[in-house]
Amino acid sequence: MQTKLAWGIFAAALLGSATGVAVAPRQARVALKRRTAANISSLVARYQRWVNESRVDAVLATDSLKTAIGGDPNLGKRRIWVDAHGATILLHGVVENDAEWRFADKLARAASPDGSVRNLLQVRPHSTGV
């Protein structure tokens, strides 16, 4: 999640809660204020966890992996694309056999500092990858 989106969600929750307090009947305001305070502190805590969470530098990890895959004589011929979702590197595409699948997985785990990889490569024998 981008910082802009996180602040947007926080602002929407805050404005929605303030509106609810303003238009609520008198007897419901106390309970609504208490719930609002709890929800806002929960959102702040989640945002702080998100900010402090360690992340893989996706650009560097995926670029180095793309270079390693492109430099391999077999994998370089295959249609493989690399993406990152948070701290997880994602491999997509088609390979010829299990050995290529394992080698691509090994390259991805070497590129990822924490080793979190989701290998979604499909094995299709006799495919040109195109």
C-alpha positions, 0 to 999 in steps of 0.5 A, a space after each residue: 500500500 502506498 503512503 498516499 493511500 494509507 493517509 487517504 484511508 485514515 482521513 476517510 475514517 476520521 472524517 466519517 467518524 467526525 460526521 457520525 458524532 456530529 449528527 448522532 442523537 445525544 444519547 448515542 454520542 458517548 458510545 460513538 465517541 468511544 468507538 471512534 477513538 478505539 477505531 482511530 487508534 487501531 488504524 494508527 497502530 496498523 499504519 505504524 506497523 505498515 511503515 516499520 515493516 521490512 520490505 524487499 527493495 522490489 526494483 533491485 530484486 526484480 532487476 537482478 532476477 531478470 538479468 540472471 534469468 535473461 543471462 541463462 541460455 535456457 531460461 533466457 529463451 522462455 517467456 518469464 516475467 518477474 514481479 514483486 508483491 510486498 516482500 514476496 517475489 513472484 515468478 510467472 510464465 512457462 518453462 520446458 521442464 522441472 529442472 528449469 522450474 527449480 533453477 528459476 526458483 533457486 535464482 529467485 530465492 537468491 535474489 530475495 533477501 528473505 527468500 520469500 518467493 511465489 513460483 507460479 511458473 508452469 511446466 509445459 514440455 516442448 513449449 517455445 515459451 512464445 
